[in-house]
Amino acid sequence: MKSNYICNCKHYDFFNKNFLYWENRVVTSDEESIIKYIEKKNFKKKLKILHIGIGNSYAYEKLCLNHTITGITLSKGEIKKAHSYNDENYIVYYCDKISINFREIFSKPKFDIIIDNNLKSYSCCQKSFEYMFENFVNVLDKDGIIISNKNGMNWVKKLKPKISFNLKNFFHYKMREVDGNIKNIFSMDEAIKMSNKFSLKLSLDNDVVIFSK
Ligand SMILES: C[S@@+](CC[C@H](N)C(=O)[O-])C[C@H]1O[C@@H](n2cnc3c(N)ncnc32)[C@H](O)[C@@H]1O
């Protein structure tokens, strides 16, 4: 599936090969603190959670007993790991969060929570970032929240394709992180501006950042 964008920036197409990325790496402390926040809130109803950037599926493992998790990623290696749980309720899509495809896959407001600890980190430009943020707000149900992390919001990387070799996988494709644009640091000032633009309430719980509808 080809990804389409509203901007003219250059985007790598990771769809046609089995790109490995975070499936066997340790969950980031940023995502861990988001999960702890959700566990601490002890939500009484079964929530529909959209996880942006599933990594090693840690969020699924921690939250699947009480909630329904849908995920997106650019890595087929991460999708393979997600499929290994054999859970028909854990649906994971190959989808670039800043692409038009996101809007096509998720067309209705149905999620109670969106987890994205690297909200702006991988954006190509401001226009596509704001388009993504608007799409996130549009798929949130009434009273829905976007949860991020202050440290993750300061992290900026770009992903590039790389051919790698090891004895387990021989020659294989990997995503390589390179330094991204420092304009992708999502400061609290910008978070306030985005909250005002989309009429969201912004709050903090230690390093966890919450945008509420
Ligand atoms: C640094 S890893 C973090 C994984 C996991 N969230 C964690 O914190 O441990 C970034 C994740 O975001 C995904 N990702 C990066 N850019 C993306 C994009 N434009 N659209 C969707 N997912 C993306 C990667 O595939 C990977 O799952």
The ligand as an SDF file (V2000), in Angstrom:
LIG
                    3D

 27 29  0  0  0  0  0  0  0  0999 V2000
   11.5310    4.7220   19.0350 C   0  0  0  0  0  0  0  0  0  0  0  0
   10.3510    3.4880   18.5930 S   0  0  0  0  0  0  0  0  0  0  0  0
    9.4530    3.4260   20.1140 C   0  0  0  0  0  0  0  0  0  0  0  0
    8.6470    2.1970   20.2710 C   0  0  0  0  0  0  0  0  0  0  0  0
    7.7230    2.2200   21.4980 C   0  0  0  0  0  0  0  0  0  0  0  0
    6.6700    3.1950   21.3290 N   0  0  0  0  0  0  0  0  0  0  0  0
    8.5100    2.5280   22.7330 C   0  0  0  0  0  0  0  0  0  0  0  0
    8.4410    3.6730   23.2190 O   0  0  0  0  0  0  0  0  0  0  0  0
    9.2100    1.6380   23.2180 O   0  0  0  0  0  0  0  0  0  0  0  0
    9.2640    4.4250   17.5270 C   0  0  0  0  0  0  0  0  0  0  0  0
    8.0360    3.6990   17.0400 C   0  0  0  0  0  0  0  0  0  0  0  0
    7.2950    4.5810   16.2160 O   0  0  0  0  0  0  0  0  0  0  0  0
    7.0550    3.9860   14.9330 C   0  0  0  0  0  0  0  0  0  0  0  0
    7.0240    5.0710   13.9440 N   0  0  0  0  0  0  0  0  0  0  0  0
    8.0020    5.9320   13.6030 C   0  0  0  0  0  0  0  0  0  0  0  0
    7.5780    6.8200   12.7080 N   0  0  0  0  0  0  0  0  0  0  0  0
    6.2790    6.5150   12.4700 C   0  0  0  0  0  0  0  0  0  0  0  0
    5.2830    7.0580   11.6340 C   0  0  0  0  0  0  0  0  0  0  0  0
    5.5520    8.0990   10.8680 N   0  0  0  0  0  0  0  0  0  0  0  0
    4.0680    6.4780   11.6260 N   0  0  0  0  0  0  0  0  0  0  0  0
    3.8030    5.4120   12.4100 C   0  0  0  0  0  0  0  0  0  0  0  0
    4.6880    4.8550   13.2470 N   0  0  0  0  0  0  0  0  0  0  0  0
    5.9240    5.3950   13.2620 C   0  0  0  0  0  0  0  0  0  0  0  0
    8.1780    3.0050   14.7650 C   0  0  0  0  0  0  0  0  0  0  0  0
    7.8410    2.0120   13.8250 O   0  0  0  0  0  0  0  0  0  0  0  0
    8.3100    2.4760   16.1970 C   0  0  0  0  0  0  0  0  0  0  0  0
    7.2900    1.5440   16.4600 O   0  0  0  0  0  0  0  0  0  0  0  0
  1  2  1  0
  2  3  1  0
  2 10  1  0
  3  4  1  0
  4  5  1  0
  5  6  1  0
  5  7  1  0
  7  8  2  0
  7  9  1  0
 10 11  1  0
 11 12  1  0
 11 26  1  0
 12 13  1  0
 13 14  1  0
 13 24  1  0
 14 15  1  0
 14 23  1  0
 15 16  2  0
 16 17  1  0
 17 18  1  0
 17 23  2  0
 18 19  1  0
 18 20  2  0
 20 21  1  0
 21 22  2  0
 22 23  1  0
 24 25  1  0
 24 26  1  0
 26 27  1  0
M  CHG  2   2   1   9  -1
M  END
$$$$
